[in-house]
Amino acid sequence: MLSNTEFLTMSGNLFTFTNYKSDCRIDINHTDDGRPLKRLRIKSDPSKPIRFAYTPQRGMVRINSAGSVTNDAVLDELLSLPDGNLDRLINYFEKYGFIIPISSTMYESYKSDDLFTIIRRMQYTIKLMTKIQEPQKDYMAILYLVCYLLFTEPVTITSLNNASYDTCPHKMWQYIKNTDLSSDNDLPIYPSKEVDATDQYFLIPDGIKGNDYKLYFTEYYPGFNDTDPFGNPLHSNDIAFHEIRHLFKNALGLPPRERQVVEFFFHFQSDISPICNIGPCGLLKFSKSDVTERYKKFFDASMKTALIDIAKTTLKTEIDHAISAITPDYDTDRMSASWYIPDYIAGLYFSLFYMDSNMVIYRQCGNPTCGGFFRISTTNSKKRYCDDSCRNAASQRRHRQKKQSQQ
């Protein structure tokens, strides 16, 4: 087995790291109803080391034994991996090595869904960094990325030599999991307990809207035993609907950033729509049919500002968690600084940590048949394609569509 003690060493402006090529196999089992369950069997090959480095201009790059850059698209390729495509994921591991140190003598088994979740979270972290920096904000795209990172259940993988990696368990996810809906704080009731219940409300401090929010009884207690038109319990398919309402009223002492998340999602589900699905395809599914109209009406400047703040906090939490095991270590043999790094994915996040998103962003290729991502300067706002072949392909596509429309 390979040691899980690797060092990201610093020489001048370079950080370097060694990983090992992997050999992969696919196991396919089936559930009782015939659904396939795929697992990846993988082991490392210590005779085939792969050297990486970080440069401020290029980010994470692959280098040869002489230190020359042979590939500067390590992060680009990871970002461009198609979701759910196990063959492409295997090709990436065979090319760059596995995300944590693994056995070199035995094939280890990992659920493909867990691996896609880990890769997807890093992809979405990079995408969120890019979306935040864009001059024209796509707030719905930012909302999707934030929702996925906040509300997706954490995943942990562990190798045979006890190296492990876990995705970030955000506070909001933990609060929702630990919410006891049967408990309630004792807030004053307005205007009084003597008036009809439909007129009674609580006053909740609201940092997003700037004033105390009148939380009416009928809004806070929407009928736990009520059903929708299909006979299902009301809001049973909405993500954390009751938990968010409970936190909005009862979790008043949360730290400001965490309280802001609660307030934002309370207002979003109250004014616009509850969210009933966060898929891995980039789309949110909403409960209300008129969500477009309600979004235009209620997603105002205060909600936009709050979402960007939450996106930045989410981004910071993801990166800080991923690099939390990296520590400085002074190399007395070389008499220079070095860094302990537990795994390859931590090295990738470390390169992301050092990337200046005010100078460099990732953009998705404008060729719909490509879908890959490429790195550009933030001052190069006009570049839409990853290379000339994609630009030409997109131009030919537009030309064909124009001719067809004229026929």
C-alpha positions, 0 to 999 in steps of 0.5 A: 500500500502507498503511504498517505503521507505526501508533500506538496513542496514549494520551490519558487512559485511552484507547488508540486505533488505526486500521485499514481496512475490507477487501474480500474474495473467496473462491477455491476450488481442489480437491485431486487427490481432489476436496477443496476448498481455500479461500483468502481474497483481500483488500485494504484500503480506505484511504478507510474508516478504522476507529478503535478505542480501549481503555478499562479498563471495556469493553476494545477498542471501536470509536469514531467521529471524535468519539471516542464509542464506537459498538461495545464488542463487538469482542472479544466478536464475535471470540470468538463467530466459529463455527470454520470459518465463512468467511462470518462471518470475512469479515464480521468483516474487512469490519467491523473490517479485516484482522489485519495491514496489507495492500495497498490496490491488489492482492488478497492471498491467504491460506489460510482454514485459516491464518486460522482457526488465528490466530483460534482461538488468540486465542479459546482464549487468552481462553477459557483466561483465563476458565477459570483464573478460574472458582471451579469449575475445569473441568480437562478444558476447561483441559487441552484449551485448553492442549494446543491452544496448546502442540501446534498447529504455528505459522502465519505469514502475510505480506502483500505489503508484508512485514507479517507475523504468526506464532502463538506457537511454544511451547517444548514444541512446539519440544522435541518437534520437536527430540527425537532419540529415538536419543540417551540420557543415561547415568543410573544403573540400579537396583537393578543391571545384573545383575538382570532387565531387567524389574526395572531402573529409573531414578530421575527427579527428579519435581517434581509427585509430590514424590519420585524417580520409578521409571521402569522399563525396560519403561515407558521402552522400550515396544517401538518395533517393537511393534504395536497390535491393528490392526497399526499401530506402537505409539503411532503415533497418540498425540501425542508419546508417545515424545518426552515419555517421552524428555524426561522421562528425558533433559531434566532440566536444563530451566527449572522451568516447562518441566520441569513441562510435561514431567512433567505430560504424562508422568504424564497419558499414563502414568496416565490416557491418551495423547492421540491427537487435539486437534481444533478442536472443544473435545474431546480424543481419548484412546487408552484406553477407560477414561479416565474412570475413570482420570481420576477415580483419578489426576488428583489435587491435584498434577496439578490444581495443575500444570495451572493453573500450566502454563495460566498459563504458556501464557497468559503466553507467548501474550500476551507473544509477540503483543505483543512487537513493540509498543514505547513511542514518545514523541509530541513533537507531542502531548507524550504517550506513544504506542505502536508497534503493527504490526497489528490483532491485536496491538492486540487482544492489547494490550487483552487484556494490559490486561484485569483478569481478576480483574474481568472474564471472558468467558462463553459464552451459555447459549442452545444456539442462540446460542453467543456470548460476552459480557463480565461482571464476575467478581462477576456469577456468575448471568448465563448469557445474553448478552441478554434474547432469548437468556434468553427463547429458552432459557426457551421451549426448556425449557418445550417440553422439559418439555411433551414429557416429560409427554406 
